[in-house]
Amino acid sequence: MSVPSRLALIFALVVVLAGLTGLVVDVHAADSGDASPPAETLVSVSDDALWPYTSKTRSTAGRTLAINVVVHGETDRVRRTFLDRDWERGSGPKLVPWRSAHGATRFTYAVVNGSGRWLAESFQANDGSYFGSRVHVRGYAPPSANWTALQAHEEYWDWFRLRHTVVGVDSAQSYVEDDLRMTPGVARVTHRSLGNAGRVNGDGVATTVVFAAALLGSLGRFRRVTLRRGALVAALPVALVATARVGAIAVSGDALPGVPPKAVAALFYPVLALALPWLTARLARPLLPPAAFLVAAVGGGAAFAFDLFAVGVTALPVDLLVHRALLALALGLLAGTVADADARSGRYLTAAVSASVVVWCLVLARALFGL
């Protein structure tokens, strides 16, 4: 063999070995590390928690791309949506022809039923060609959970790196979102912030998809908790209004002689103005919005009525009646906006809660300052 031929062969071997070394390093990188992410970096998904990124390793040190789609529904159904659609039976020509995909192992971290663990993807799907360009999706379905986290990105095969190069996530997220929006059985598609924005990771606003079965599951969950939690939400205003009234009467008597009445009022007013809406919002979170609104408004109305009757007010002036009705409705509005928050958009949820808090404050101010 001539010298040029030998040099060409050696060069080829070096190139191939270098490429294979890069591939091997990428594969074995998945085995290093085992540290769980800090609690403050996790986001809520249903009753669980999720680290909203993927990683090359079982640690945050290998962090790569951001989770950008969360699907609520049976995990097997989500998997079938990407891997086992029955195209001949009418999935529709507009839907994406997802196929099972190959790709490097990536991990994410989830806490389910109080137990945290690193998860490898439960499936990979793509639309496109491995050695061309494609939209690539990794799905993560924790055991015993009723949701699947997806990481979708657009990439192409780079011959000089001998691996894929990611070119963006926003377009891939929109691609998946549009497809799922048209998928039979999807009941709702919204958005929520996961706080994982970055140069490569987009704006940090994930697509939230709810399958009809998950929606029915929410109704079932509501039926299970409504008697207990709904009763608490309805009883809370009665308990706090009674606490403020009875407590103020007791304190202003022999307990603290000489204390000005205004000081006693300042002591108990936060129970109604602050504790009542805050505790109502906390208790109403597991309920569905219409039910949360109803029980909080009815509970508030009953509490305000009982309070007036307890002090002997039986003939209600119209202004007083209107104010108490508005106060009860404002309490119901606040409960309704925070209810079932995990399945709704973080951005719009924040705006709705802020608006309901403003309404509550305005109704309080109407009586407090005679507006």
KOLTORZA-358514 format. One record per residue (C-alpha): x, y, z. Coordinates in steps of 0.25 Angstrom, whole numbers, padded with zeros to 4 digits, always signed. Layout:
// residues N
XYZ;...
This chain:
// residues 371
+0000+0000+0000;+0006+0014-0004;+0009+0024+0006;-0003+0033+0002;-0013+0022+0003;-0008+0019+0017;-0009+0033+0021;-0023+0033+0015;-0027+0021+0023;-0021+0026+0036;-0028+0039+0034;-0041+0032+0032;-0040+0023+0044;-0037+0035+0053;-0049+0042+0048;-0058+0030+0050;-0052+0027+0064;-0054+0042+0068;-0068+0041+0063;-0071+0028+0070;-0064+0033+0083;-0073+0045+0083;-0085+0036+0082;-0080+0027+0093;-0078+0039+0102;-0092+0044+0100;-0098+0030+0103;-0090+0028+0115;-0092+0042+0120;-0106+0038+0124;-0100+0029+0135;-0093+0039+0143;-0099+0047+0155;-0112+0044+0163;-0114+0058+0170;-0129+0062+0171;-0132+0077+0166;-0134+0088+0177;-0149+0088+0181;-0150+0102+0177;-0147+0098+0162;-0159+0089+0162;-0173+0093+0156;-0186+0087+0160;-0193+0077+0150;-0207+0072+0156;-0203+0068+0170;-0189+0065+0166;-0176+0072+0163;-0167+0073+0151;-0153+0078+0148;-0157+0086+0135;-0144+0082+0127;-0137+0069+0121;-0123+0065+0125;-0112+0057+0118;-0109+0051+0132;-0117+0048+0145;-0114+0062+0150;-0116+0076+0147;-0102+0077+0143;-0106+0071+0129;-0118+0080+0127;-0121+0082+0112;-0135+0086+0107;-0148+0091+0114;-0161+0083+0115;-0170+0090+0106;-0183+0082+0106;-0191+0075+0117;-0202+0066+0114;-0213+0062+0125;-0219+0048+0122;-0216+0033+0122;-0201+0031+0119;-0204+0020+0110;-0213+0028+0102;-0203+0039+0100;-0193+0029+0096;-0203+0023+0086;-0206+0037+0080;-0191+0038+0076;-0188+0024+0073;-0200+0016+0069;-0210+0024+0062;-0220+0017+0053;-0218+0025+0041;-0228+0016+0032;-0239+0019+0042;-0240+0034+0041;-0229+0040+0049;-0230+0051+0038;-0220+0055+0027;-0217+0068+0035;-0211+0061+0047;-0196+0058+0048;-0191+0044+0044;-0183+0042+0056;-0174+0030+0056;-0165+0023+0067;-0152+0030+0067;-0137+0027+0071;-0129+0037+0080;-0120+0039+0091;-0126+0036+0105;-0130+0048+0113;-0135+0049+0127;-0145+0058+0135;-0148+0058+0149;-0162+0056+0155;-0168+0055+0169;-0181+0046+0170;-0188+0043+0183;-0177+0049+0190;-0166+0041+0184;-0156+0047+0174;-0148+0040+0163;-0141+0042+0150;-0148+0037+0138;-0143+0033+0125;-0153+0036+0113;-0164+0026+0112;-0165+0028+0097;-0159+0036+0086;-0166+0040+0073;-0162+0048+0061;-0168+0054+0048;-0157+0054+0038;-0144+0047+0035;-0133+0043+0045;-0122+0047+0035;-0129+0059+0030;-0138+0068+0038;-0149+0065+0048;-0158+0069+0059;-0154+0061+0070;-0162+0058+0083;-0158+0051+0096;-0169+0047+0105;-0168+0045+0120;-0179+0038+0128;-0176+0036+0143;-0182+0023+0148;-0196+0024+0155;-0197+0038+0149;-0208+0043+0140;-0200+0052+0132;-0188+0052+0122;-0178+0063+0120;-0172+0065+0106;-0160+0072+0101;-0161+0075+0086;-0151+0081+0077;-0146+0083+0063;-0133+0077+0059;-0125+0072+0047;-0114+0062+0045;-0100+0068+0045;-0090+0060+0038;-0078+0067+0044;-0083+0066+0058;-0088+0052+0056;-0101+0055+0064;-0113+0064+0063;-0112+0079+0064;-0125+0086+0071;-0129+0098+0063;-0141+0102+0071;-0152+0098+0081;-0163+0108+0078;-0167+0103+0064;-0167+0089+0069;-0176+0092+0081;-0186+0099+0072;-0185+0087+0062;-0189+0078+0074;-0199+0087+0079;-0206+0089+0066;-0206+0074+0064;-0212+0071+0078;-0222+0081+0077;-0228+0074+0065;-0227+0060+0071;-0240+0053+0075;-0242+0053+0089;-0235+0065+0093;-0244+0074+0101;-0235+0086+0104;-0222+0093+0100;-0217+0104+0108;-0203+0110+0112;-0196+0112+0125;-0182+0117+0129;-0172+0107+0135;-0162+0118+0137;-0151+0111+0128;-0149+0121+0118;-0135+0122+0111;-0128+0125+0099;-0130+0111+0093;-0142+0108+0101;-0152+0118+0097;-0161+0127+0105;-0164+0117+0116;-0179+0116+0113;-0183+0102+0111;-0195+0096+0104;-0205+0089+0114;-0214+0078+0107;-0225+0072+0114;-0231+0059+0108;-0246+0057+0110;-0243+0045+0119;-0235+0054+0128;-0246+0064+0128;-0256+0053+0133;-0245+0049+0143;-0245+0063+0148;-0260+0062+0150;-0259+0049+0157;-0248+0055+0166;-0258+0067+0168;-0269+0057+0173;-0259+0050+0183;-0255+0063+0189;-0267+0072+0187;-0274+0068+0200;-0262+0070+0209;-0255+0082+0202;-0267+0089+0197;-0273+0088+0212;-0260+0094+0217;-0260+0105+0207;-0275+0108+0210;-0273+0108+0225;-0260+0116+0225;-0267+0130+0224;-0277+0126+0235;-0266+0122+0244;-0257+0134+0242;-0268+0144+0242;-0273+0138+0255;-0259+0139+0260;-0257+0153+0257;-0271+0157+0264;-0270+0148+0276;-0255+0151+0278;-0256+0166+0277;-0268+0166+0287;-0260+0157+0297;-0247+0166+0296;-0254+0179+0297;-0261+0174+0310;-0253+0170+0323;-0242+0164+0316;-0234+0177+0312;-0241+0188+0319;-0237+0202+0314;-0233+0197+0300;-0240+0207+0290;-0250+0200+0281;-0243+0204+0269;-0231+0197+0273;-0239+0184+0275;-0245+0186+0261;-0231+0187+0255;-0228+0174+0262;-0240+0166+0256;-0242+0173+0243;-0230+0166+0236;-0238+0153+0239;-0249+0157+0229;-0241+0166+0220;-0228+0156+0218;-0230+0143+0225;-0244+0140+0219;-0240+0142+0204;-0226+0135+0206;-0232+0123+0213;-0243+0122+0203;-0234+0122+0191;-0225+0111+0198;-0237+0102+0201;-0243+0104+0187;-0231+0100+0179;-0235+0085+0177;-0250+0088+0173;-0254+0091+0159;-0257+0106+0156;-0272+0107+0155;-0273+0098+0168;-0263+0107+0175;-0270+0120+0171;-0283+0114+0176;-0279+0109+0190;-0271+0121+0193;-0281+0131+0189;-0292+0123+0196;-0284+0122+0209;-0280+0136+0209;-0295+0141+0207;-0299+0132+0218;-0288+0137+0227;-0291+0151+0225;-0306+0149+0227;-0304+0141+0240;-0295+0152+0245;-0306+0163+0243;-0317+0154+0249;-0308+0151+0261;-0307+0165+0265;-0321+0168+0263;-0321+0174+0249;-0334+0169+0242;-0338+0181+0233;-0326+0182+0223;-0324+0195+0216;-0323+0193+0201;-0309+0199+0201;-0305+0189+0212;-0311+0177+0205;-0305+0181+0191;-0291+0182+0198;-0292+0168+0205;-0297+0162+0192;-0285+0168+0185;-0275+0163+0195;-0280+0149+0194;-0279+0149+0179;-0265+0155+0180;-0261+0144+0190;-0267+0134+0180;-0260+0140+0168;-0247+0139+0175;-0249+0124+0179;-0254+0121+0164;-0241+0127+0158;-0231+0119+0167;-0239+0106+0166;-0233+0095+0157;-0221+0104+0155;-0211+0093+0151;-0218+0090+0138;-0219+0104+0133;-0210+0115+0128;-0200+0121+0138;-0200+0135+0130;-0215+0136+0129;-0217+0130+0143;-0209+0141+0149;-0216+0152+0142;-0230+0146+0146;-0226+0144+0161;-0220+0158+0161;-0233+0164+0155;-0241+0156+0166;-0233+0161+0177;-0235+0176+0172;-0250+0173+0172;-0250+0168+0186;-0242+0181+0190;-0251+0190+0183;-0263+0184+0189;-0257+0185+0203;-0253+0200+0200;-0267+0203+0196;-0272+0201+0210;-0259+0205+0218;-0257+0218+0211;-0272+0220+0207;-0269+0220+0192;
